[in-house]
Amino acid sequence: MRIRMYSTHTGELSFMRIYGQRAQVPGSIIIDGGSGYCKYGWSKYACPSGRSATFLEFGNVESPIYSRLQQFFATIFTRMQVKPSMQPVVLTFPVCHFDDTESAKASRRQLKSAILSVLFDMNVPAVCAVNQAILALYSARRTSGIVVNIGFHVTTILPILHGKVMRQVGIEVIGFGALKLTSFLKEKMQENNIPFQSLYTVRTLKENICYVAADYKAELSRDTQASMEVAGEGWFTLSKERFQTGEILFQPRLAGMRAMGLHQAVALCMDHCEAAELTGDDSWFKTVVLAGGSACLPGIAERLHKELHGLLPTSTVNGVRVIPPPYGVDTAWHGAKLISNLSTFPGPWCMTKKQFRRKSRLNLMW
């Protein structure tokens, strides 16, 4: 992997300079536990080798979290035909528990502790647990910026400075995500008497022929018809549904929702970043990286950039860049791959079983 050199004052970075040059290191296992589904595979390969239900949904939801996690990780190790004790694991956390109430903090700690307990009980030598949004930023070769993560249930806008989520600055949340977009397309297809057999078919159409219009009103008067074949169900033809689906990200009222549009939430996050005055200049938050499957809809980055220019003052919007998911739906996975292929890995990136036990004992003492 060749990593270009960037200047830090633009919010870009050189991982070779900051985190160490690439070295031939033993492969690690990457488990990207997304909010919709999980991707897993070896860091030494170009892409994930498999996908499954995420650990938050895996197994019987009535069963204790420890046994659910144990079943989940055992299944992945079996599918990959590897022994847990042979290599470190890079684990990504879904972007969730976005507020900083005491209950939210406790939930984050409880989930992370349970995951580490299970993995170390399976004799994994070291674990690197990283937030998905941070990994999405890393995959764009940045350590600072704003990550817009369109998750399964909610969309989160997170300011990140030097690889750390700035919760004190403010995380914006829009109360819907990919599932709502799929449901909205389903409703439109039903209204237009387009028959289908499953939600999987609707999602497939959304992912393959839907897009975000640069100008919604102008798009309404254009011929936007397109067709595709879904295996086992035949051909489907969509027209206005193709861009109406993604439009609810910017105009939630079209789906009957009272919520901020994506551009409004990002602009608000930028306002908070500017007001916080965390650095000597404001370039760190002017890189916006999109993440999540629905963030791969064609046209979304360009539309967000256009809308931000209409909302923000010139002094703020000057220099703003909106970057589509660098590696599509596997963006967070590739961020984890980048970390695990650094010469400094596992080292400071990981926690060992001994460190975890010591930390657990200290927490019990206090």
C-alpha positions as CSV (number, residue, x, y, z in Angstrom):
1,M,0.0,0.0,0.0
2,R,1.4,3.4,-1.0
3,I,0.3,6.2,1.3
4,R,0.8,9.7,0.0
5,M,2.3,12.5,2.0
6,Y,-0.2,15.3,2.9
7,S,0.2,18.6,4.8
8,T,-1.4,18.6,8.2
9,H,-2.7,22.1,8.1
10,T,-5.4,21.0,5.6
11,G,-6.6,18.3,7.9
12,E,-4.8,15.7,5.8
13,L,-2.1,13.5,7.1
14,S,0.7,11.1,6.4
15,F,0.2,7.8,8.3
16,M,3.8,6.9,7.4
17,R,5.0,9.9,9.2
18,I,2.6,9.9,12.1
19,Y,2.1,6.2,12.8
20,G,5.2,4.5,11.3
21,Q,6.1,3.2,7.9
22,R,4.5,0.0,6.5
23,A,6.2,-3.2,7.6
24,Q,5.6,-6.8,6.8
25,V,3.6,-7.8,9.8
26,P,1.6,-11.0,10.5
27,G,-2.0,-10.7,9.5
28,S,-4.7,-9.7,12.0
29,I,-8.4,-10.5,11.9
30,I,-10.7,-7.5,11.3
31,I,-14.2,-7.7,12.5
32,D,-16.3,-4.7,11.5
33,G,-19.4,-4.9,13.6
34,G,-21.7,-2.6,11.7
35,S,-25.1,-1.5,12.9
36,G,-26.7,-3.4,10.0
37,Y,-24.4,-6.3,9.3
38,C,-20.8,-7.4,10.1
39,K,-17.9,-7.7,7.7
40,Y,-14.8,-9.8,8.7
41,G,-11.6,-11.0,7.1
42,W,-7.8,-10.9,7.1
43,S,-6.0,-7.6,7.1
44,K,-3.5,-9.0,4.6
45,Y,-6.3,-9.4,2.0
46,A,-7.8,-6.7,-0.2
47,C,-11.4,-7.0,1.1
48,P,-13.5,-8.7,3.7
49,S,-13.9,-12.5,3.2
50,G,-17.4,-12.8,4.7
51,R,-20.5,-11.0,6.1
52,S,-22.9,-11.9,8.8
53,A,-25.5,-10.5,11.2
54,T,-23.9,-7.9,13.5
55,F,-23.0,-8.9,17.1
56,L,-25.7,-6.5,18.3
57,E,-28.4,-8.6,16.5
58,F,-26.7,-12.0,16.6
59,G,-28.5,-15.0,18.1
60,N,-31.4,-14.9,20.5
61,V,-31.9,-11.3,21.8
62,E,-33.3,-12.7,25.0
63,S,-30.0,-14.5,25.9
64,P,-27.4,-12.8,28.0
65,I,-24.9,-10.5,26.2
66,Y,-21.9,-12.7,27.1
67,S,-23.3,-15.8,25.5
68,R,-24.5,-13.9,22.4
69,L,-21.1,-12.5,21.9
70,Q,-19.4,-15.8,22.5
71,Q,-21.5,-17.5,19.9
72,F,-20.9,-14.6,17.4
73,F,-17.1,-14.6,17.7
74,A,-16.9,-18.4,17.7
75,T,-18.9,-18.5,14.5
76,I,-16.6,-16.0,12.8
77,F,-13.4,-17.9,13.9
78,T,-14.9,-21.1,12.6
79,R,-15.9,-19.6,9.3
80,M,-12.4,-18.2,8.8
81,Q,-10.8,-21.5,10.0
82,V,-8.5,-19.8,12.4
83,K,-7.5,-20.3,16.0
84,P,-8.3,-17.2,18.2
85,S,-5.0,-17.5,20.0
86,M,-2.9,-17.1,16.8
87,Q,-3.4,-13.4,15.8
88,P,-4.6,-10.0,17.2
89,V,-8.1,-8.8,16.4
90,V,-9.1,-5.3,15.2
91,L,-12.7,-4.8,16.2
92,T,-14.8,-1.8,15.1
93,F,-17.7,-0.5,17.1
94,P,-20.9,0.7,15.5
95,V,-21.5,4.4,15.9
96,C,-24.1,4.3,18.7
97,H,-24.7,5.6,22.2
98,F,-24.2,9.1,20.8
99,D,-25.0,11.1,23.9
100,D,-23.0,11.5,27.1
101,T,-25.6,10.8,29.7
102,E,-24.4,8.6,32.6
103,S,-26.6,5.7,31.3
104,A,-25.1,6.0,27.8
105,K,-21.6,6.1,29.2
106,A,-22.3,3.0,31.3
107,S,-23.8,1.2,28.3
108,R,-20.7,1.9,26.2
109,R,-18.4,0.6,29.0
110,Q,-20.6,-2.5,29.5
111,L,-20.6,-3.4,25.9
112,K,-16.9,-2.9,25.4
113,S,-16.0,-4.8,28.6
114,A,-18.2,-7.7,27.6
115,I,-16.6,-7.9,24.1
116,L,-13.1,-7.8,25.5
117,S,-14.0,-10.4,28.2
118,V,-15.3,-12.8,25.5
119,L,-12.3,-12.4,23.2
120,F,-9.7,-12.7,26.0
121,D,-11.5,-15.8,27.4
122,M,-11.0,-17.2,23.9
123,N,-7.3,-16.5,24.2
124,V,-7.0,-13.7,21.6
125,P,-3.5,-12.3,22.2
126,A,-4.4,-8.6,21.7
127,V,-7.5,-6.5,20.7
128,C,-7.7,-3.1,19.1
129,A,-11.2,-1.7,19.5
130,V,-12.0,1.4,17.4
131,N,-15.0,3.5,16.7
132,Q,-16.2,3.1,13.1
133,A,-16.3,6.8,12.4
134,I,-12.7,7.2,13.3
135,L,-11.8,4.3,11.0
136,A,-13.8,5.9,8.2
137,L,-11.7,9.0,8.6
138,Y,-8.5,7.0,8.6
139,S,-9.5,5.3,5.4
140,A,-9.6,8.8,3.8
141,R,-6.1,9.3,5.1
142,R,-7.2,11.9,7.7
143,T,-7.0,12.1,11.5
144,S,-9.2,15.2,11.8
145,G,-12.5,16.1,10.2
146,I,-16.3,15.5,10.4
147,V,-17.6,12.0,9.7
148,V,-21.2,11.7,8.5
149,N,-22.2,8.1,9.2
150,I,-25.6,7.0,7.7
151,G,-26.1,4.0,9.9
152,F,-28.9,1.4,9.8
153,H,-31.2,3.2,12.3
154,V,-29.8,6.7,12.7
155,T,-27.4,9.1,11.0
156,T,-24.7,10.6,13.1
157,I,-22.4,13.6,12.5
158,L,-19.2,13.4,14.5
159,P,-16.4,15.9,14.8
160,I,-13.0,14.2,15.2
161,L,-9.8,15.9,16.1
162,H,-6.5,14.0,16.0
163,G,-8.3,10.6,16.0
164,K,-10.6,11.4,18.9
165,V,-14.3,12.0,18.8
166,M,-15.0,15.5,20.2
167,R,-18.1,14.8,22.2
168,Q,-17.7,18.0,24.1
169,V,-18.1,19.9,20.9
170,G,-21.3,18.2,20.0
171,I,-22.4,15.2,18.0
172,E,-25.5,15.8,15.8
173,V,-28.0,13.0,15.3
174,I,-30.7,12.5,12.8
175,G,-33.2,10.0,13.9
176,F,-33.3,7.8,10.8
177,G,-30.9,6.0,8.6
178,A,-30.7,3.3,5.9
179,L,-33.7,1.3,7.1
180,K,-35.9,4.4,6.6
181,L,-34.7,5.0,3.1
182,T,-35.5,1.4,2.2
183,S,-38.9,1.6,3.8
184,F,-39.6,4.9,2.0
185,L,-38.7,3.2,-1.4
186,K,-41.0,0.3,-0.5
187,E,-43.9,2.7,0.1
188,K,-43.3,4.5,-3.2
189,M,-43.2,1.1,-5.0
190,Q,-46.5,0.1,-3.4
191,E,-48.1,3.4,-4.3
192,N,-47.1,2.9,-7.9
193,N,-48.2,-0.7,-8.0
194,I,-44.7,-2.1,-8.5
195,P,-44.9,-5.7,-7.0
196,F,-42.0,-7.2,-5.1
197,Q,-41.6,-10.2,-2.8
198,S,-39.2,-9.0,-0.1
199,L,-37.5,-6.1,1.5
200,Y,-34.3,-7.5,0.2
201,T,-35.5,-6.7,-3.3
202,V,-36.3,-3.1,-2.4
203,R,-32.9,-2.7,-0.7
204,T,-31.2,-4.2,-3.8
205,L,-32.9,-1.6,-6.0
206,K,-32.0,1.2,-3.6
207,E,-28.4,0.2,-3.6
208,N,-28.1,-0.2,-7.4
209,I,-30.3,2.4,-9.2
210,C,-31.2,5.1,-6.7
211,Y,-29.3,8.3,-6.4
212,V,-29.5,11.9,-5.0
213,A,-30.4,14.7,-7.3
214,A,-28.3,17.8,-7.6
215,D,-31.5,19.8,-8.0
216,Y,-34.6,18.0,-6.7
217,K,-37.2,20.3,-8.3
218,A,-35.5,20.2,-11.7
219,E,-35.2,16.4,-11.5
220,L,-39.0,16.1,-11.1
221,S,-39.4,17.2,-14.7
222,R,-36.8,14.9,-16.2
223,D,-37.1,11.4,-17.6
224,T,-35.3,9.3,-14.9
225,Q,-36.6,5.9,-15.7
226,A,-34.1,3.0,-15.2
227,S,-34.5,-0.8,-15.0
228,M,-32.6,-3.6,-13.4
229,E,-33.0,-7.3,-12.9
230,V,-33.1,-8.8,-9.4
231,A,-32.2,-12.5,-9.3
232,G,-35.2,-14.7,-8.7
233,E,-37.7,-11.8,-9.2
234,G,-37.2,-10.5,-12.7
235,W,-37.0,-7.0,-14.0
236,F,-38.0,-3.8,-12.1
237,T,-38.4,-0.3,-13.6
238,L,-38.2,2.8,-11.4
239,S,-38.5,6.4,-12.3
240,K,-39.0,9.3,-9.8
241,E,-38.6,6.8,-6.9
242,R,-34.9,6.6,-7.8
243,F,-34.1,10.1,-6.5
244,Q,-37.1,10.6,-4.2
245,T,-35.7,8.0,-1.9
246,G,-32.3,9.7,-1.2
247,E,-34.1,13.1,-1.1
248,I,-35.5,12.4,2.4
249,L,-32.0,12.8,3.7
250,F,-32.2,16.5,2.8
251,Q,-36.0,16.9,3.1
252,P,-37.2,14.5,5.8
253,R,-40.7,16.0,5.6
254,L,-41.2,14.2,2.3
255,A,-41.4,11.0,4.5
256,G,-43.5,12.6,7.1
257,M,-40.6,13.2,9.6
258,R,-39.9,16.2,11.6
259,A,-36.1,16.2,11.6
260,M,-33.1,18.3,10.4
261,G,-31.9,17.7,6.9
262,L,-28.4,16.2,6.5
263,H,-27.0,19.5,5.4
264,Q,-28.5,21.3,8.3
265,A,-27.0,18.9,10.8
266,V,-23.6,19.1,9.2
267,A,-23.7,22.9,9.2
268,L,-24.7,22.9,12.8
269,C,-21.8,20.6,13.7
270,M,-19.4,23.0,11.8
271,D,-20.8,25.9,13.7
272,H,-20.1,24.1,17.0
273,C,-16.5,23.2,15.9
274,E,-15.8,26.8,14.9
275,A,-17.2,28.2,18.2
276,A,-15.1,25.7,20.2
277,E,-11.8,27.2,19.0
278,L,-9.9,23.9,19.7
279,T,-7.0,24.8,17.4
280,G,-5.3,27.8,16.0
281,D,-7.2,27.5,12.7
282,D,-10.5,26.1,11.5
283,S,-9.2,23.7,8.8
284,W,-9.5,20.6,10.9
285,F,-13.3,20.3,10.5
286,K,-13.6,21.3,6.9
287,T,-13.1,17.8,5.6
288,V,-16.4,15.9,5.6
289,V,-16.1,12.1,5.1
290,L,-19.2,10.1,4.3
291,A,-19.6,6.6,5.7
292,G,-22.3,3.9,5.6
293,G,-24.0,1.9,2.9
294,S,-26.6,4.6,2.0
295,A,-23.8,7.2,1.9
296,C,-22.7,5.4,-1.3
297,L,-25.7,6.7,-3.2
298,P,-24.4,8.6,-6.3
299,G,-24.7,12.4,-6.0
300,I,-24.9,12.6,-2.2
301,A,-21.5,14.1,-1.7
302,E,-22.0,16.7,-4.4
303,R,-25.5,17.6,-3.1
304,L,-24.2,18.0,0.5
305,H,-21.4,20.3,-0.7
306,K,-23.8,22.4,-2.6
307,E,-26.3,22.7,0.3
308,L,-23.5,23.6,2.7
309,H,-22.5,26.5,0.5
310,G,-26.1,27.7,0.7
311,L,-26.2,27.5,4.5
312,L,-22.8,28.6,5.8
313,P,-21.1,32.0,5.6
314,T,-18.3,32.3,3.1
315,S,-15.6,32.4,5.8
316,T,-16.7,29.0,7.1
317,V,-17.5,27.2,3.9
318,N,-14.3,28.2,2.1
319,G,-12.2,25.1,1.8
320,V,-14.9,22.6,2.7
321,R,-14.5,19.3,1.0
322,V,-17.1,16.4,1.1
323,I,-15.6,13.0,0.4
324,P,-17.7,10.0,-0.6
325,P,-17.1,6.7,1.3
326,P,-13.5,6.0,0.2
327,Y,-14.0,2.2,0.0
328,G,-17.8,2.1,-0.4
329,V,-19.6,-0.1,2.2
330,D,-16.3,-1.4,3.4
331,T,-14.8,2.0,4.3
332,A,-14.5,1.3,8.1
333,W,-13.0,-2.2,7.3
334,H,-10.3,-0.6,5.2
335,G,-9.6,1.9,8.0
336,A,-9.0,-1.0,10.3
337,K,-6.8,-2.7,7.6
338,L,-4.7,0.4,7.4
339,I,-4.1,0.4,11.2
340,S,-3.2,-3.3,11.3
341,N,-0.7,-3.0,8.5
342,L,1.4,-0.3,10.3
343,S,4.8,-1.0,11.8
344,T,3.5,0.3,15.1
345,F,0.8,-2.4,15.2
346,P,-0.2,-4.1,17.5
347,G,1.9,-2.1,20.1
348,P,0.1,1.0,21.4
349,W,-3.0,0.3,19.3
350,C,-4.0,-2.9,21.2
351,M,-4.9,-4.1,24.7
352,T,-3.6,-7.4,25.9
353,K,-5.4,-9.8,28.2
354,K,-3.0,-8.9,31.1
355,Q,-3.7,-5.2,30.6
356,F,-7.4,-5.8,30.5
357,R,-7.4,-7.9,33.7
358,R,-5.3,-5.3,35.5
359,K,-7.6,-2.5,34.4
360,S,-10.7,-4.5,35.5
361,R,-9.2,-5.1,38.9
362,L,-8.4,-1.4,39.4
363,N,-12.0,-0.5,38.4
364,L,-13.3,-2.9,41.0
365,M,-11.1,-1.4,43.7
366,W,-12.5,2.1,42.9
